[in-house]
């Protein structure tokens, strides 16, 4: 009976530790986002979108050719997945960057990784 009780306590301790870790991770990310937002003139999400579109436009010719071929040959829309829900302005900026980079109307599906 003591062994069973000890096993149950160890299981409870493990679950509690996991819950505390998860809560701590969420708080750290929330604090980091707040600190970065306080330091930045634009939101973290907007900045990520800006960096993505800039890097897309600056692709080296070989990578651009490979990605363009993949986009043209795919029967499915390109998937743009982010860790957060992108605002409509960011979606439009990404769509425009893809269209301009590949001189075509690229089909895109936006999704956040929480889905």
HELIX and SHEET records of a PDB file:
HELIX    1   1 UNK A    2  UNK A   39  1                                  38    
HELIX    2   2 UNK A   44  UNK A   57  1                                  14    
HELIX    3   3 UNK A   61  UNK A   73  1                                  13    
HELIX    4   4 UNK A   88  UNK A  102  1                                  15    
SHEET    1   A 2 UNK A  78  UNK A  82  0                                        
SHEET    2   A 2 UNK A 108  UNK A 112  1                                        
END                                                                             
